[in-house]
């Protein structure tokens, strides 16, 4: 299933991803720090929702209470829950 997540309080505005069961693939960030946001999708491709959450949840960026990684953890959980209702 394809899923788009509108981020909150980060430079990136949107996270686009595919999810099959609890496995995440094809992550793309729209906006944000180009280099970092090219690396994260490569690193997490094929990870489970739980792996992404355990590694990235709670990360902050500067003075912000969240980060692109933290937003990705929220996005994959939202995607997982959305596919359960389909």
C-alpha positions in Angstrom: 0.0 0.0 0.0 1.2 3.5 -0.8 1.0 6.1 2.0 1.8 9.8 2.3 2.4 11.5 5.6 2.4 15.2 6.2 5.2 16.0 8.6 5.0 18.4 11.5 7.7 20.8 12.7 10.4 19.7 10.3 12.0 21.1 7.2 10.6 18.2 5.1 6.9 18.6 4.4 5.9 15.1 3.3 7.0 11.5 3.6 5.9 9.1 0.9 6.3 5.3 1.4 5.1 1.9 0.5 4.2 -0.7 3.2 3.5 -4.4 2.9 2.4 -5.9 6.2 5.0 -4.3 8.5 7.8 -4.0 6.0 8.6 -0.5 4.7 10.0 0.3 1.2 10.4 3.2 -1.2 10.6 6.0 1.4 10.9 9.5 0.0 11.1 12.8 1.8 9.8 15.9 0.1 11.8 19.0 1.2 14.4 19.1 4.0 18.1 18.5 4.1 18.9 16.8 0.8 21.9 14.7 1.8 20.4 13.3 5.0 17.1 12.7 3.5 18.6 10.7 0.6 20.5 8.5 3.1 17.7 7.6 5.5 15.5 5.9 2.8 18.4 3.8 1.7 19.2 2.7 5.2 15.7 1.8 6.2 14.5 0.1 3.0 13.1 -3.3 3.9 13.0 -2.5 7.7 9.9 -3.3 9.7 7.7 -0.7 11.3 9.1 -1.8 14.7 12.7 -1.5 13.7 12.2 2.0 12.4 10.3 3.0 15.5 13.0 1.5 17.8 15.8 3.3 16.1 14.3 6.7 15.1 11.5 7.5 17.6 12.2 10.4 19.8 15.2 11.9 17.8 15.2 15.6 17.9 16.7 18.2 15.5 18.2 21.3 17.0 15.7 23.0 19.3 12.8 21.1 17.8 11.0 18.4 19.7 11.1 16.1 16.6 13.2 15.4 13.6 12.7 13.9 10.1 13.7 10.5 11.6 11.1 10.8 14.4 8.5 11.9 11.8 9.4 8.8 9.7 8.7 6.6 12.8 5.3 8.3 13.2 4.6 7.9 9.4 5.3 4.2 9.3 3.1 3.6 12.4 0.3 5.6 10.7 0.8 3.7 7.5 0.7 0.4 9.3 -2.5 1.3 11.1 -4.1 2.7 7.9 -3.6 -0.6 6.0 -5.3 -2.4 8.8 -8.5 -0.5 8.1 -8.4 -1.2 4.3 
